[in-house]
């Protein structure tokens, strides 16, 4: 049982290290546009302005 626990701790530590490295890579501003596809889905990369319509809920 101790060997399984030891192996689980090692896997958890390795996973945390990889998570930390991935967060550093994604948060780096010059690399993020090439890796993160969410920017393209949200339309942040487009240089065009969109029309916005404001609505008010009058009760």
PEMOQUI-V37070 format. One record per residue. N is the residue number from 0. PHI is phi in whole degrees, -180 to 180 (NA if undefined). OMEGA is omega as a letter, one per 40 degrees, with the letter a starting at -180 (* if undefined). NEAR is the number of other C-alpha atoms within 8 Angstrom. Layout:
n=N phi=PHI omega=OMEGA near=NEAR
n=N phi=PHI omega=OMEGA near=NEAR
This chain:
n=0 phi=NA omega=i near=4
n=1 phi=-66 omega=i near=5
n=2 phi=-67 omega=i near=6
n=3 phi=-68 omega=i near=7
n=4 phi=-64 omega=i near=8
n=5 phi=-63 omega=i near=8
n=6 phi=-67 omega=i near=8
n=7 phi=-65 omega=i near=8
n=8 phi=-63 omega=i near=8
n=9 phi=-63 omega=i near=8
n=10 phi=-64 omega=i near=8
n=11 phi=-65 omega=i near=8
n=12 phi=-67 omega=i near=8
n=13 phi=-64 omega=i near=8
n=14 phi=-64 omega=i near=8
n=15 phi=-64 omega=i near=8
n=16 phi=-63 omega=i near=8
n=17 phi=-66 omega=i near=8
n=18 phi=-63 omega=i near=8
n=19 phi=-63 omega=i near=8
n=20 phi=-65 omega=i near=8
n=21 phi=-64 omega=i near=8
n=22 phi=-66 omega=i near=8
n=23 phi=-65 omega=a near=8
n=24 phi=-66 omega=a near=9
n=25 phi=-70 omega=a near=11
n=26 phi=-78 omega=i near=7
n=27 phi=-69 omega=a near=8
n=28 phi=-67 omega=a near=7
n=29 phi=-81 omega=a near=5
n=30 phi=-97 omega=a near=9
n=31 phi=-56 omega=a near=11
n=32 phi=-62 omega=i near=9
n=33 phi=-83 omega=a near=6
n=34 phi=-100 omega=a near=7
n=35 phi=-85 omega=a near=8
n=36 phi=-85 omega=a near=8
n=37 phi=-64 omega=i near=6
n=38 phi=-60 omega=a near=10
n=39 phi=-72 omega=i near=8
n=40 phi=-69 omega=a near=7
n=41 phi=-79 omega=i near=6
n=42 phi=83 omega=a near=7
n=43 phi=-72 omega=a near=8
n=44 phi=-74 omega=a near=6
n=45 phi=-76 omega=a near=5
n=46 phi=-99 omega=a near=5
n=47 phi=-99 omega=i near=4
n=48 phi=-93 omega=i near=4
n=49 phi=-105 omega=i near=4
n=50 phi=-78 omega=i near=4
n=51 phi=-116 omega=i near=4
n=52 phi=-117 omega=i near=4
n=53 phi=-96 omega=i near=4
n=54 phi=-120 omega=i near=4
n=55 phi=-119 omega=i near=4
n=56 phi=-96 omega=a near=4
n=57 phi=-102 omega=i near=3
n=58 phi=-121 omega=* near=2
